[in-house]
Amino acid sequence: MRTHSMKVVGSLLAALVLGLPGTAAAAAAPPAAAAPASCQEQTKVEVFRKGGVPLLDWRENLEFDGRGTLWVAHITKHRVEGYAPDGTLRTSFPVSGPGGIRRGPDGMMYVNFGVNPLRPAGGIMRFDPTAATPKPEKVVDGITGINGLAIDAEGNFYVSRELATGILKIRPDGTRDEEWTRKANVFGTNGLEIVGDQLYASVITDTRSPVVRIPLKDPAHHTAVTELSSGILGIKLLDDLTSFGGDLVVASFRDGELIRVNPESGRSCVLVKGLRMPSSVRVARAFGDNDPRRTLFVVEASGRILKVTVG
Protein backbone atom coordinates (compact mmCIF):
# COMPACT_ATOMS: atom_id res chain seq x y z
CA MET A 1 0.00 0.00 0.00
CA ARG A 2 2.92 2.37 0.63
CA THR A 3 3.91 2.53 -3.05
CA HIS A 4 0.33 3.19 -4.06
CA SER A 5 -0.39 5.82 -1.40
CA MET A 6 2.76 7.78 -2.21
CA LYS A 7 1.83 7.67 -5.88
CA VAL A 8 -1.63 9.05 -5.15
CA VAL A 9 -0.35 11.76 -2.82
CA GLY A 10 2.26 12.81 -5.35
CA SER A 11 -0.28 12.93 -8.16
CA LEU A 12 -2.86 14.90 -6.22
CA LEU A 13 -0.34 17.39 -4.87
CA ALA A 14 1.06 17.90 -8.34
CA ALA A 15 -2.45 18.45 -9.68
CA LEU A 16 -2.70 21.61 -7.59
CA VAL A 17 0.11 23.24 -9.54
CA LEU A 18 -0.98 25.89 -12.04
CA GLY A 19 1.03 27.39 -14.88
CA LEU A 20 4.30 25.51 -14.33
CA PRO A 21 7.08 26.09 -16.89
CA GLY A 22 6.98 23.70 -19.80
CA THR A 23 3.31 22.82 -19.55
CA ALA A 24 1.17 22.51 -22.65
CA ALA A 25 0.12 26.15 -22.39
CA ALA A 26 3.65 27.18 -23.32
CA ALA A 27 3.02 26.27 -26.96
CA ALA A 28 0.00 27.40 -28.96
CA ALA A 29 -2.66 26.64 -26.38
CA PRO A 30 -6.21 26.24 -27.71
CA PRO A 31 -9.10 28.44 -26.51
CA ALA A 32 -10.45 28.07 -22.98
CA ALA A 33 -12.04 24.69 -22.41
CA ALA A 34 -15.70 23.90 -22.07
CA ALA A 35 -16.93 20.69 -20.49
CA PRO A 36 -17.09 17.99 -23.22
CA ALA A 37 -20.58 16.97 -24.26
CA SER A 38 -21.63 13.34 -24.55
CA CYS A 39 -20.59 11.50 -27.72
CA GLN A 40 -23.25 10.35 -30.13
CA GLU A 41 -22.09 6.73 -30.16
CA GLN A 42 -23.88 4.20 -28.01
CA THR A 43 -21.60 2.30 -25.63
CA LYS A 44 -21.93 -0.88 -23.62
CA VAL A 45 -19.80 -1.45 -20.51
CA GLU A 46 -19.25 -4.98 -19.20
CA VAL A 47 -17.19 -6.19 -16.24
CA PHE A 48 -14.44 -8.47 -17.56
CA ARG A 49 -12.88 -8.94 -14.11
CA LYS A 50 -14.38 -7.87 -10.77
CA GLY A 51 -12.42 -5.58 -8.47
CA GLY A 52 -11.78 -5.76 -4.77
CA VAL A 53 -11.36 -2.94 -2.25
CA PRO A 54 -11.00 0.33 -4.22
CA LEU A 55 -7.46 1.73 -4.19
CA LEU A 56 -6.14 -1.37 -2.42
CA ASP A 57 -6.81 -3.43 -5.56
CA TRP A 58 -5.39 -0.88 -8.03
CA ARG A 59 -4.83 -2.17 -11.57
CA GLU A 60 -2.74 0.55 -13.19
CA ASN A 61 -2.18 -0.29 -16.86
CA LEU A 62 -2.84 -2.85 -19.57
CA GLU A 63 -1.72 -3.97 -23.02
CA PHE A 64 -2.50 -6.72 -25.53
CA ASP A 65 0.37 -8.80 -26.86
CA GLY A 66 -1.26 -9.59 -30.22
CA ARG A 67 -1.16 -13.30 -29.41
CA GLY A 68 -4.36 -13.61 -27.38
CA THR A 69 -3.28 -12.44 -23.94
CA LEU A 70 -4.17 -9.26 -22.06
CA TRP A 71 -1.36 -8.14 -19.74
CA VAL A 72 -2.24 -6.04 -16.70
CA ALA A 73 0.03 -4.14 -14.29
CA HIS A 74 -1.34 -4.58 -10.76
CA ILE A 75 0.46 -1.84 -8.86
CA THR A 76 -0.68 -2.58 -5.29
CA LYS A 77 -0.07 -6.33 -5.48
CA HIS A 78 3.26 -5.79 -7.27
CA ARG A 79 2.62 -8.18 -10.09
CA VAL A 80 1.87 -8.45 -13.80
CA GLU A 81 -1.12 -10.60 -14.76
CA GLY A 82 -1.93 -12.35 -18.05
CA TYR A 83 -5.59 -12.93 -18.97
CA ALA A 84 -7.27 -15.09 -21.61
CA PRO A 85 -10.20 -13.72 -23.67
CA ASP A 86 -12.66 -15.60 -21.43
CA GLY A 87 -11.37 -13.79 -18.33
CA THR A 88 -9.24 -16.66 -17.02
CA LEU A 89 -6.03 -15.63 -15.28
CA ARG A 90 -3.39 -17.54 -17.24
CA THR A 91 -0.30 -16.46 -15.34
CA SER A 92 1.17 -13.80 -13.08
CA PHE A 93 4.64 -12.90 -11.88
CA PRO A 94 6.12 -10.37 -9.45
CA VAL A 95 7.19 -6.86 -10.51
CA SER A 96 7.75 -4.12 -7.94
CA GLY A 97 5.33 -1.23 -8.55
CA PRO A 98 4.46 -2.00 -12.20
CA GLY A 99 3.09 0.85 -14.33
CA GLY A 100 3.00 1.51 -18.07
CA ILE A 101 3.09 -1.72 -20.08
CA ARG A 102 3.55 -1.94 -23.85
CA ARG A 103 4.37 -4.38 -26.64
CA GLY A 104 7.68 -3.66 -28.35
CA PRO A 105 8.41 -3.94 -32.09
CA ASP A 106 10.35 -7.14 -31.29
CA GLY A 107 7.19 -8.81 -29.96
CA MET A 108 8.44 -8.72 -26.38
CA MET A 109 6.48 -7.00 -23.62
CA TYR A 110 7.93 -4.10 -21.63
CA VAL A 111 6.73 -2.78 -18.28
CA ASN A 112 7.85 0.10 -16.08
CA PHE A 113 8.75 -0.84 -12.51
CA GLY A 114 9.17 1.32 -9.42
CA VAL A 115 6.24 3.53 -10.43
CA ASN A 116 6.05 6.18 -7.74
CA PRO A 117 6.77 9.94 -8.07
CA LEU A 118 8.78 9.87 -4.84
CA ARG A 119 10.62 6.58 -5.33
CA PRO A 120 14.43 6.89 -5.67
CA ALA A 121 14.76 4.45 -8.56
CA GLY A 122 12.72 2.66 -11.17
CA GLY A 123 13.15 1.41 -14.70
CA ILE A 124 11.85 -0.85 -17.45
CA MET A 125 11.64 -4.64 -17.55
CA ARG A 126 11.18 -6.97 -20.52
CA PHE A 127 9.45 -10.33 -20.62
CA ASP A 128 8.52 -12.93 -23.21
CA PRO A 129 4.71 -13.16 -23.49
CA THR A 130 4.94 -16.65 -25.03
CA ALA A 131 6.63 -18.17 -21.98
CA ALA A 132 4.50 -20.32 -19.68
CA THR A 133 5.98 -18.49 -16.72
CA PRO A 134 7.53 -15.21 -17.90
CA LYS A 135 10.77 -14.17 -16.21
CA PRO A 136 11.17 -10.38 -16.41
CA GLU A 137 14.63 -8.90 -16.85
CA LYS A 138 15.75 -5.29 -16.38
CA VAL A 139 16.60 -3.39 -19.55
CA VAL A 140 16.65 0.11 -18.02
CA ASP A 141 17.41 1.01 -14.41
CA GLY A 142 17.97 4.09 -12.27
CA ILE A 143 15.19 6.39 -13.50
CA THR A 144 12.90 8.11 -11.01
CA GLY A 145 9.29 9.19 -10.70
CA ILE A 146 8.14 7.34 -13.81
CA ASN A 147 4.65 6.37 -14.95
CA GLY A 148 3.57 5.88 -18.58
CA LEU A 149 5.40 4.13 -21.40
CA ALA A 150 5.46 4.21 -25.21
CA ILE A 151 7.79 2.43 -27.65
CA ASP A 152 8.44 3.53 -31.24
CA ALA A 153 9.13 1.36 -34.29
CA GLU A 154 12.90 1.60 -33.73
CA GLY A 155 12.59 0.36 -30.15
CA ASN A 156 13.15 3.71 -28.43
CA PHE A 157 11.40 4.06 -25.08
CA TYR A 158 9.43 7.16 -24.01
CA VAL A 159 8.64 7.45 -20.31
CA SER A 160 6.34 9.96 -18.62
CA ARG A 161 6.96 11.59 -15.23
CA GLU A 162 4.18 13.17 -13.16
CA LEU A 163 6.42 15.47 -11.10
CA ALA A 164 9.12 16.43 -13.59
CA THR A 165 9.63 18.37 -16.81
CA GLY A 166 10.58 16.46 -19.93
CA ILE A 167 9.43 13.11 -21.31
CA LEU A 168 12.36 10.72 -21.04
CA LYS A 169 13.63 9.20 -24.28
CA ILE A 170 15.78 6.12 -23.81
CA ARG A 171 17.47 4.39 -26.73
CA PRO A 172 17.21 0.61 -27.24
CA ASP A 173 20.71 0.20 -25.77
CA GLY A 174 19.57 1.85 -22.53
CA THR A 175 21.33 5.21 -23.03
CA ARG A 176 19.37 8.43 -22.60
CA ASP A 177 18.68 10.93 -25.35
CA GLU A 178 19.10 13.98 -23.12
CA GLU A 179 18.65 16.50 -25.94
CA TRP A 180 15.31 15.01 -27.00
CA THR A 181 14.10 14.98 -23.39
CA ARG A 182 15.17 18.59 -22.86
CA LYS A 183 13.17 19.69 -25.91
CA ALA A 184 10.09 17.69 -24.91
CA ASN A 185 9.76 20.01 -21.92
CA VAL A 186 6.21 19.22 -20.86
CA PHE A 187 5.65 19.06 -17.10
CA GLY A 188 3.61 16.32 -15.44
CA THR A 189 2.85 13.88 -18.24
CA ASN A 190 1.05 10.62 -17.57
CA GLY A 191 -0.34 8.60 -20.49
CA LEU A 192 1.67 8.23 -23.71
CA GLU A 193 0.62 6.98 -27.16
CA ILE A 194 2.48 6.99 -30.48
CA VAL A 195 0.46 7.49 -33.67
CA GLY A 196 2.60 7.60 -36.80
CA ASP A 197 5.41 10.08 -36.17
CA GLN A 198 3.63 11.84 -33.30
CA LEU A 199 3.73 11.15 -29.57
CA TYR A 200 0.59 12.13 -27.66
CA ALA A 201 0.70 12.74 -23.91
CA SER A 202 -1.97 13.43 -21.31
CA VAL A 203 -0.99 15.89 -18.57
CA ILE A 204 -2.20 15.11 -15.06
CA THR A 205 -0.69 18.09 -13.20
CA ASP A 206 -2.08 21.00 -15.23
CA THR A 207 -5.47 22.32 -14.14
CA ARG A 208 -6.41 22.82 -17.80
CA SER A 209 -6.18 19.04 -18.36
CA PRO A 210 -4.38 19.23 -21.71
CA VAL A 211 -3.51 16.56 -24.22
CA VAL A 212 -0.22 17.39 -25.96
CA ARG A 213 1.25 16.42 -29.34
CA ILE A 214 5.04 15.97 -29.51
CA PRO A 215 6.62 15.32 -32.95
CA LEU A 216 9.07 12.45 -32.56
CA LYS A 217 11.56 14.12 -34.90
CA ASP A 218 11.07 17.67 -33.58
CA PRO A 219 10.04 17.50 -29.91
CA ALA A 220 10.62 21.21 -29.25
CA HIS A 221 7.56 21.98 -31.36
CA HIS A 222 5.08 20.34 -29.02
CA THR A 223 1.57 21.81 -28.99
CA ALA A 224 -1.64 21.39 -27.04
CA VAL A 225 -4.23 19.40 -28.98
CA THR A 226 -6.99 20.32 -26.52
CA GLU A 227 -7.68 21.46 -22.97
CA LEU A 228 -10.42 19.53 -21.23
CA SER A 229 -10.91 21.72 -18.13
CA SER A 230 -10.56 25.39 -17.28
CA GLY A 231 -9.50 25.48 -13.64
CA ILE A 232 -8.63 23.57 -10.52
CA LEU A 233 -12.26 22.76 -9.63
CA GLY A 234 -12.74 21.00 -12.94
CA ILE A 235 -9.37 19.30 -13.31
CA LYS A 236 -9.80 15.88 -14.92
CA LEU A 237 -6.66 14.18 -13.57
CA LEU A 238 -6.00 12.71 -17.00
CA ASP A 239 -4.41 9.27 -16.97
CA ASP A 240 -3.58 6.92 -19.85
CA LEU A 241 -4.80 7.28 -23.45
CA THR A 242 -5.02 5.25 -26.64
CA SER A 243 -5.59 5.69 -30.37
CA PHE A 244 -9.04 4.54 -31.46
CA GLY A 245 -10.70 4.96 -34.85
CA GLY A 246 -8.54 7.93 -35.82
CA ASP A 247 -9.23 9.69 -32.52
CA LEU A 248 -7.69 9.54 -29.07
CA VAL A 249 -9.52 8.16 -26.03
CA VAL A 250 -8.19 9.40 -22.68
CA ALA A 251 -9.16 8.31 -19.17
CA SER A 252 -10.24 10.92 -16.62
CA PHE A 253 -9.26 9.38 -13.28
CA ARG A 254 -11.15 11.96 -11.24
CA ASP A 255 -14.40 12.10 -13.20
CA GLY A 256 -14.65 8.41 -14.12
CA GLU A 257 -14.86 9.18 -17.82
CA LEU A 258 -13.44 8.10 -21.14
CA ILE A 259 -13.10 11.20 -23.30
CA ARG A 260 -12.83 10.98 -27.09
CA VAL A 261 -10.61 13.65 -28.68
CA ASN A 262 -10.10 14.45 -32.37
CA PRO A 263 -6.33 15.07 -32.65
CA GLU A 264 -6.74 17.38 -35.63
CA SER A 265 -9.53 19.69 -34.46
CA GLY A 266 -9.20 19.21 -30.69
CA ARG A 267 -12.94 18.60 -30.42
CA SER A 268 -13.90 16.25 -27.61
CA CYS A 269 -16.86 14.36 -26.22
CA VAL A 270 -17.46 12.01 -23.30
CA LEU A 271 -17.64 8.45 -24.58
CA VAL A 272 -18.28 6.73 -21.21
CA LYS A 273 -19.32 8.02 -17.77
CA GLY A 274 -19.67 6.41 -14.37
CA LEU A 275 -16.38 4.52 -14.18
CA ARG A 276 -14.48 4.07 -10.91
CA MET A 277 -11.11 5.82 -11.17
CA PRO A 278 -10.09 4.56 -14.63
CA SER A 279 -6.32 4.57 -15.04
CA SER A 280 -5.71 3.06 -18.48
CA VAL A 281 -7.58 2.31 -21.71
CA ARG A 282 -6.42 0.23 -24.70
CA VAL A 283 -7.86 -1.09 -27.94
CA ALA A 284 -8.47 -4.84 -27.97
CA ARG A 285 -6.07 -6.36 -30.52
CA ALA A 286 -6.01 -10.07 -31.46
CA PHE A 287 -7.94 -10.89 -28.32
CA GLY A 288 -10.57 -13.51 -28.97
CA ASP A 289 -13.50 -12.29 -31.04
CA ASN A 290 -13.21 -8.69 -29.80
CA ASP A 291 -13.38 -6.24 -32.72
CA PRO A 292 -10.55 -3.64 -32.41
CA ARG A 293 -12.69 -1.17 -34.37
CA ARG A 294 -15.32 -1.24 -31.62
CA THR A 295 -13.81 -2.63 -28.42
CA LEU A 296 -11.78 -0.99 -25.67
CA PHE A 297 -10.60 -2.44 -22.38
CA VAL A 298 -10.15 -0.35 -19.22
CA VAL A 299 -8.49 -0.93 -15.86
CA GLU A 300 -9.39 1.00 -12.71
CA ALA A 301 -8.05 1.82 -9.27
CA SER A 302 -11.12 -0.09 -8.09
CA GLY A 303 -9.43 -3.23 -9.38
CA ARG A 304 -11.98 -3.84 -12.12
CA ILE A 305 -11.15 -4.67 -15.71
CA LEU A 306 -13.89 -3.48 -18.08
CA LYS A 307 -14.85 -4.15 -21.67
CA VAL A 308 -16.34 -1.18 -23.54
CA THR A 309 -18.13 -1.78 -26.84
CA VAL A 310 -18.72 1.30 -29.00
CA GLY A 311 -21.53 1.51 -31.54
Disulfide bonds with the S-S distance in Angstrom:
Cys39-Cys269 1.96
